[in-house]
């Protein structure tokens, strides 16, 4: 059972869950409107306008992105630790700055959910729940604005495009995201919803690596074409490509500690036109997933070494292109423990589950967490009572329960209130 509002209020401010419940209908309406109008990548003009309209009337310092359709809003708290007024004793001390993030972009998926608020954009869908993230972060902003007399610091709201690609966090960092409040962000938090895998309303996460680094790997083998009946006059890239698929799998099992996993999958092979012609070149496209910076760097080096030497053994040349990657998403141990404790107190221990192992998906919140200690939590938003039967994120049939939206808003708001009350770390 979740704690009574009075227990939460013992921290010195009213219940954020009560505040979230009061605006739940508005947040769900926003979520559904955003769901109807999905946009891709870093150019999200409709979504940006929707966020600005939802924040209108709040006393926020708003900055729009130059490279992308981001929205950054700063809320200045008016409280101090212990509930003193901002102009009371110690008012000149540094004030904490907390960042809360919600991503806004959709996927190139044709929706088949059957919802009455399904996408109206052909071939586009909010299949990963970012529409709930938008509404949840707006809700946190509204709650914290209402409770700003109890907010002992400043909050940066990061509405981010491009999480699904090409990546919106890096350009927002280049544009000064972490210093927009006038001093460096002390801690950062984000929440992601899941359409399946866990029961509705259950929060989960882990300390340390939570999600993998992801890199795109392209291997181009340069040979010399010729007639299929006379391969000795040619330099055939096809056997090299085939040998490389096996050699790349071998380095995963022989060059890396099994307890710090590496996942390398060749998903595409391209070469030739017809059966009796040896082609000039061949190409492999692969995805690389790693769970530590050390193994990521080693994997890059090993892939290049194996590709170049296998090709050379056949008298050919090959090049490796690695790019488009997100780093490992790492939860700071102290910030994760704090975030977990906050979620458990707000919602009850029965609504928390520890992640035993990281997951091989990736997330560009990782760029923020490389520079700022923080925590990235997940929550089940399954619409079915049996989550094992539900379609997962990125499916054209993925569906997310609206009841989770006010919970996301409440947790983000409570994290900011509590973290600001802790003050600035020395």
C-alpha positions as CSV (number, residue, x, y, z in Angstrom):
1,X,0.0,0.0,0.0
2,X,1.3,3.5,-0.9
3,X,2.0,5.8,2.0
4,X,-0.8,8.2,3.1
5,X,-0.5,11.8,1.9
6,X,0.3,12.9,5.4
7,X,3.4,10.7,5.5
8,X,4.7,12.3,2.3
9,X,3.8,15.7,3.6
10,X,6.2,15.1,6.5
11,X,9.0,16.2,4.2
12,X,7.6,19.7,4.4
13,X,5.4,20.0,1.3
14,X,2.0,18.8,0.2
15,X,1.6,15.4,-1.4
16,X,2.8,15.4,-5.0
17,X,0.5,12.4,-5.7
18,X,-2.5,14.5,-4.7
19,X,-1.3,17.3,-6.9
20,X,-0.8,15.0,-9.8
21,X,-4.2,13.5,-9.4
22,X,-5.8,17.0,-9.6
23,X,-4.2,17.6,-13.1
24,X,-4.4,14.0,-14.3
25,X,-7.1,14.6,-16.9
26,X,-5.2,17.5,-18.4
27,X,-2.0,15.4,-18.6
28,X,-3.8,12.5,-20.2
29,X,-5.4,14.8,-22.8
30,X,-2.0,16.2,-23.6
31,X,-0.5,12.8,-23.9
32,X,-3.3,11.7,-26.3
33,X,-2.9,14.9,-28.4
34,X,0.8,14.3,-28.7
35,X,0.2,10.7,-29.6
36,X,-2.0,11.7,-32.5
37,X,0.7,14.0,-33.9
38,X,4.0,12.0,-33.9
39,X,7.2,13.6,-35.4
40,X,10.6,12.2,-36.1
41,X,14.1,13.1,-35.2
42,X,15.3,16.5,-34.1
43,X,12.7,18.6,-36.0
44,X,9.5,18.5,-34.0
45,X,7.7,21.8,-34.6
46,X,4.2,20.6,-33.7
47,X,5.4,18.9,-30.5
48,X,7.4,21.9,-29.5
49,X,4.4,24.2,-29.9
50,X,2.3,21.7,-27.8
51,X,4.8,21.8,-25.0
52,X,5.0,25.6,-25.0
53,X,1.2,25.8,-24.9
54,X,1.1,23.3,-22.0
55,X,3.6,25.4,-20.1
56,X,2.0,28.7,-20.8
57,X,1.1,30.7,-17.7
58,X,3.9,29.2,-15.5
59,X,6.7,31.4,-14.3
60,X,9.5,29.7,-16.3
61,X,12.6,30.8,-18.1
62,X,12.2,29.2,-21.5
63,X,14.9,28.6,-24.1
64,X,14.3,27.1,-27.5
65,X,16.9,25.0,-29.3
66,X,18.8,26.5,-32.2
67,X,19.9,23.2,-33.8
68,X,16.8,21.3,-33.0
69,X,13.2,21.7,-31.7
70,X,14.0,21.4,-28.1
71,X,12.4,23.2,-25.1
72,X,14.4,24.0,-22.0
73,X,12.5,25.6,-19.1
74,X,14.0,26.8,-15.8
75,X,11.9,27.0,-12.6
76,X,13.3,29.1,-9.8
77,X,12.3,27.7,-6.4
78,X,11.4,30.1,-3.6
79,X,12.1,27.8,-0.6
80,X,15.1,26.8,1.4
81,X,16.1,23.6,3.2
82,X,14.0,23.2,6.3
83,X,11.2,25.4,4.8
84,X,12.8,28.8,5.4
85,X,12.1,31.6,3.0
86,X,14.5,32.3,0.1
87,X,15.6,35.6,1.6
88,X,16.2,34.1,5.1
89,X,19.5,33.2,6.7
90,X,22.0,31.5,4.3
91,X,20.1,32.8,1.3
92,X,23.5,33.6,-0.4
93,X,24.6,29.9,-0.3
94,X,24.7,28.0,-3.7
95,X,21.3,26.6,-4.6
96,X,21.0,23.1,-6.0
97,X,20.0,22.7,-9.6
98,X,18.2,19.5,-10.7
99,X,17.5,18.4,-14.3
100,X,14.4,16.5,-15.3
101,X,14.2,15.1,-18.8
102,X,11.5,13.9,-21.1
103,X,12.1,12.8,-24.7
104,X,9.5,13.8,-27.4
105,X,10.1,12.0,-30.7
106,X,8.3,9.2,-32.3
107,X,9.2,6.3,-34.6
108,X,8.8,5.4,-38.3
109,X,6.2,2.8,-37.5
110,X,2.7,2.5,-39.0
111,X,0.3,2.3,-36.0
112,X,-2.0,-0.7,-35.6
113,X,-3.1,-0.2,-32.1
114,X,-6.7,0.5,-32.9
115,X,-6.8,3.4,-30.4
116,X,-9.3,6.1,-30.9
117,X,-6.4,8.6,-30.5
118,X,-4.1,6.8,-32.9
119,X,-1.6,8.6,-35.1
120,X,-3.0,10.8,-37.9
121,X,0.5,10.9,-39.6
122,X,1.0,8.1,-42.1
123,X,3.9,5.8,-41.2
124,X,4.6,7.5,-37.8
125,X,3.8,6.4,-34.3
126,X,4.6,7.1,-30.7
127,X,5.5,3.4,-30.3
128,X,8.0,3.9,-27.5
129,X,5.9,6.0,-25.1
130,X,7.6,9.3,-25.5
131,X,4.2,10.9,-25.6
132,X,3.7,9.8,-21.9
133,X,7.2,11.3,-21.1
134,X,6.1,14.7,-22.5
135,X,2.9,14.7,-20.5
136,X,4.7,13.5,-17.4
137,X,7.4,16.2,-17.6
138,X,4.8,18.9,-18.2
139,X,3.0,17.6,-15.1
140,X,6.1,17.7,-13.0
141,X,6.6,21.4,-14.1
142,X,3.1,22.2,-13.1
143,X,3.4,20.5,-9.7
144,X,6.7,22.1,-8.9
145,X,5.4,25.5,-10.0
146,X,2.5,25.1,-7.6
147,X,4.9,24.0,-4.8
148,X,7.8,26.4,-5.6
149,X,7.6,27.9,-2.1
150,X,8.8,24.5,-0.9
151,X,11.4,24.1,-3.7
152,X,14.8,24.7,-2.3
153,X,16.6,25.1,-5.6
154,X,16.1,25.4,-9.3
155,X,14.8,22.9,-11.8
156,X,15.7,22.5,-15.5
157,X,13.1,20.8,-17.6
158,X,14.7,19.1,-20.6
159,X,12.2,18.4,-23.4
160,X,14.4,16.6,-25.9
161,X,13.9,15.6,-29.5
162,X,15.7,12.9,-31.4
163,X,16.2,10.2,-28.8
164,X,15.4,7.5,-31.3
165,X,17.9,9.1,-33.6
166,X,19.9,11.1,-34.7
167,X,20.3,12.0,-31.0
168,X,19.1,15.2,-29.4
169,X,21.0,15.1,-26.1
170,X,24.4,16.0,-27.6
171,X,23.2,19.2,-29.4
172,X,21.3,20.3,-26.3
173,X,24.5,19.9,-24.3
174,X,26.4,21.9,-26.9
175,X,23.8,24.7,-26.5
176,X,24.5,25.0,-22.8
177,X,21.8,22.8,-21.3
178,X,23.7,22.0,-18.1
179,X,24.5,25.6,-17.3
180,X,21.2,27.2,-18.4
181,X,20.1,27.9,-14.7
182,X,23.3,30.0,-14.1
183,X,25.2,27.3,-12.4
184,X,26.0,23.6,-13.2
185,X,23.3,21.0,-12.8
186,X,23.9,18.9,-9.7
187,X,21.8,15.9,-10.6
188,X,19.7,14.6,-13.5
189,X,16.7,12.2,-13.6
190,X,14.6,10.6,-16.3
191,X,11.8,8.0,-16.6
192,X,10.9,5.7,-19.4
193,X,7.6,3.7,-19.8
194,X,7.3,0.1,-20.9
195,X,4.4,-1.4,-22.8
196,X,5.3,-4.9,-21.7
197,X,7.9,-6.9,-19.7
198,X,6.7,-5.7,-16.3
199,X,3.3,-5.2,-14.7
200,X,1.5,-1.9,-14.9
201,X,2.7,0.6,-12.3
202,X,5.9,-1.3,-11.3
203,X,9.1,0.8,-11.2
204,X,12.4,-0.7,-11.9
205,X,16.1,0.1,-12.4
206,X,19.6,-0.7,-11.2
207,X,22.7,0.9,-10.0
208,X,25.6,1.2,-12.5
209,X,25.2,0.3,-16.2
210,X,21.5,0.1,-17.0
211,X,21.5,0.2,-20.8
212,X,24.1,-0.6,-23.4
213,X,26.2,1.6,-25.6
214,X,25.1,1.2,-29.2
215,X,27.3,1.6,-32.3
216,X,26.6,1.2,-35.9
217,X,29.4,-0.7,-37.7
218,X,29.9,-0.7,-41.5
219,X,32.5,-2.9,-43.1
220,X,33.4,-2.3,-46.8
221,X,35.6,-4.9,-48.5
222,X,37.4,-3.7,-51.7
223,X,38.1,-6.5,-54.1
224,X,38.4,-6.8,-57.9
225,X,35.6,-8.2,-59.9
226,X,35.7,-10.8,-62.7
227,X,34.1,-13.7,-64.3
228,X,32.8,-16.4,-62.0
229,X,34.5,-19.1,-64.0
230,X,37.9,-17.6,-63.5
231,X,38.2,-16.5,-59.9
232,X,42.0,-16.6,-60.0
233,X,42.0,-13.5,-62.1
234,X,39.9,-11.6,-59.6
235,X,40.0,-10.7,-55.9
236,X,36.7,-12.0,-54.6
237,X,35.3,-10.1,-51.6
238,X,32.5,-12.6,-50.9
239,X,34.6,-15.3,-49.1
240,X,36.2,-12.5,-47.1
241,X,32.7,-11.2,-46.0
242,X,31.6,-14.7,-45.0
243,X,34.8,-15.3,-43.1
244,X,34.4,-12.0,-41.3
245,X,30.9,-12.9,-40.0
246,X,32.4,-15.9,-38.2
247,X,35.6,-14.1,-37.1
248,X,33.6,-11.2,-35.6
249,X,31.6,-13.7,-33.5
250,X,34.8,-15.4,-32.4
251,X,36.3,-12.2,-31.0
252,X,33.2,-11.7,-28.8
253,X,33.8,-15.0,-27.1
254,X,37.6,-15.0,-27.0
255,X,38.6,-11.4,-26.4
256,X,36.0,-10.2,-23.8
257,X,35.1,-11.2,-20.3
258,X,31.7,-12.9,-20.4
259,X,30.7,-11.0,-17.3
260,X,31.0,-7.7,-19.1
261,X,29.0,-8.7,-22.2
262,X,29.5,-7.6,-25.8
263,X,26.8,-8.2,-28.4
264,X,27.8,-7.9,-32.1
265,X,25.2,-8.8,-34.7
266,X,25.8,-8.6,-38.5
267,X,22.3,-7.8,-39.7
268,X,23.0,-7.1,-43.4
269,X,25.3,-8.5,-46.1
270,X,25.4,-6.9,-49.6
271,X,27.4,-7.9,-52.6
272,X,27.1,-8.8,-56.3
273,X,24.4,-8.9,-58.9
274,X,24.2,-12.3,-60.5
275,X,25.7,-15.8,-59.8
276,X,28.4,-15.8,-62.4
277,X,30.0,-12.4,-61.7
278,X,32.5,-11.8,-59.0
279,X,31.7,-8.4,-57.6
280,X,34.2,-5.5,-56.9
281,X,33.1,-5.1,-53.3
282,X,31.1,-6.4,-50.4
283,X,29.5,-4.7,-47.4
284,X,28.5,-5.8,-43.9
285,X,26.3,-3.8,-41.6
286,X,26.3,-4.6,-37.9
287,X,25.2,-3.4,-34.5
288,X,27.5,-3.4,-31.5
289,X,26.3,-3.3,-27.9
290,X,28.6,-3.0,-25.0
291,X,28.1,-2.3,-21.3
292,X,31.3,-0.6,-20.3
293,X,33.5,2.2,-21.8
294,X,36.5,-0.2,-21.6
295,X,34.9,-2.9,-23.6
296,X,33.4,-0.4,-26.1
297,X,36.9,1.0,-26.8
298,X,38.4,-2.5,-27.0
299,X,35.6,-3.7,-29.3
300,X,36.2,-0.9,-31.7
301,X,39.9,-1.7,-31.9
302,X,39.3,-5.5,-32.2
303,X,36.8,-5.1,-35.0
304,X,39.2,-3.0,-37.0
305,X,42.1,-5.3,-36.4
306,X,40.2,-8.5,-37.4
307,X,38.6,-6.9,-40.5
308,X,41.9,-5.5,-41.8
309,X,43.9,-8.6,-41.2
310,X,41.3,-11.1,-42.5
311,X,41.0,-9.0,-45.7
312,X,44.8,-8.8,-46.0
313,X,45.2,-12.6,-45.7
314,X,43.1,-12.8,-48.9
315,X,45.0,-10.1,-50.6
316,X,42.2,-7.5,-50.3
317,X,41.7,-4.3,-48.4
318,X,38.8,-3.4,-46.1
319,X,37.8,-0.4,-44.0
320,X,35.6,-0.1,-41.0
321,X,33.3,2.8,-40.2
322,X,31.9,3.0,-36.7
323,X,29.5,5.8,-35.7
324,X,26.1,6.9,-34.7
325,X,26.5,5.5,-31.2
326,X,25.2,6.3,-27.7
327,X,27.4,5.6,-24.7
328,X,26.6,3.3,-21.8
329,X,23.7,4.6,-19.7
330,X,25.1,4.5,-16.1
331,X,23.2,5.2,-13.0
332,X,25.2,6.9,-10.3
333,X,25.2,4.6,-7.2
334,X,24.2,7.4,-4.7
335,X,21.6,9.0,-7.0
336,X,20.1,5.7,-7.9
337,X,19.7,4.7,-4.3
338,X,18.1,8.1,-3.6
339,X,15.7,7.8,-6.6
340,X,14.8,4.2,-5.7
341,X,14.0,5.2,-2.1
342,X,11.9,8.1,-3.3
343,X,9.9,5.8,-5.6
344,X,9.4,3.2,-2.9
345,X,8.2,5.8,-0.3
346,X,5.8,7.4,-2.8
347,X,4.3,4.2,-4.3
348,X,5.1,1.3,-1.9
349,X,7.7,-1.4,-2.0
350,X,5.4,-3.8,-3.9
351,X,5.7,-1.4,-6.8
352,X,9.4,-1.7,-7.1
353,X,11.5,-4.4,-8.8
354,X,15.3,-4.4,-9.0
355,X,16.8,-5.0,-12.5
356,X,19.2,-8.0,-12.2
357,X,21.0,-7.3,-15.4
358,X,21.3,-4.3,-17.8
359,X,19.4,-4.3,-21.0
360,X,20.9,-4.2,-24.5
361,X,18.8,-1.3,-25.7
362,X,20.5,2.2,-25.7
363,X,19.5,5.7,-24.6
364,X,21.0,9.1,-25.3
365,X,20.2,10.3,-21.8
366,X,23.6,8.5,-21.4
367,X,25.3,11.7,-22.7
368,X,23.8,13.7,-19.8
369,X,24.7,11.0,-17.2
370,X,28.3,11.1,-18.5
371,X,28.6,14.6,-17.2
372,X,26.1,14.8,-14.3
373,X,25.4,12.2,-11.6
374,X,21.8,11.0,-11.9
375,X,19.4,8.1,-12.3
376,X,17.3,6.7,-15.1
377,X,14.2,4.7,-14.0
378,X,11.6,2.7,-15.8
379,X,8.0,2.0,-15.1
380,X,5.5,-0.5,-16.5
381,X,2.6,1.0,-18.4
382,X,1.1,-2.2,-19.8
383,X,-2.6,-2.0,-20.7
384,X,-3.1,-5.7,-20.1
385,X,-3.4,-7.4,-16.7
386,X,-1.0,-10.0,-18.0
387,X,2.1,-8.1,-19.1
388,X,3.6,-11.2,-20.8
389,X,0.9,-11.1,-23.5
390,X,1.4,-7.4,-24.4
391,X,3.2,-6.0,-27.4
392,X,6.4,-4.4,-26.4
393,X,7.8,-0.9,-27.2
394,X,8.4,-0.2,-30.9
395,X,5.7,-2.6,-31.9
396,X,3.0,-1.1,-34.2
397,X,0.5,-2.5,-31.6
398,X,2.3,-1.1,-28.6
399,X,-0.1,0.5,-26.1
400,X,0.5,2.4,-22.8
401,X,-1.8,2.9,-19.9
402,X,-2.8,6.5,-19.2
403,X,-2.9,5.9,-15.5
404,X,0.9,5.9,-15.4
405,X,1.2,9.6,-16.6
406,X,0.3,11.3,-13.3
407,X,2.6,8.8,-11.5
408,X,5.5,9.9,-13.7
409,X,4.8,13.5,-13.0
410,X,4.6,12.9,-9.3
411,X,7.9,11.0,-9.1
412,X,9.8,13.5,-11.1
413,X,8.4,16.3,-9.0
414,X,9.2,14.5,-5.7
415,X,12.8,13.8,-6.9
416,X,13.4,17.4,-7.6
417,X,11.9,18.6,-4.3
418,X,13.9,16.1,-2.2
419,X,17.1,16.5,-4.1
420,X,17.0,20.3,-3.8
421,X,16.3,19.9,-0.1
422,X,19.5,18.0,0.2
423,X,21.5,21.0,-0.9
424,X,24.7,21.3,-2.9
425,X,27.3,18.6,-2.6
426,X,30.8,19.8,-1.5
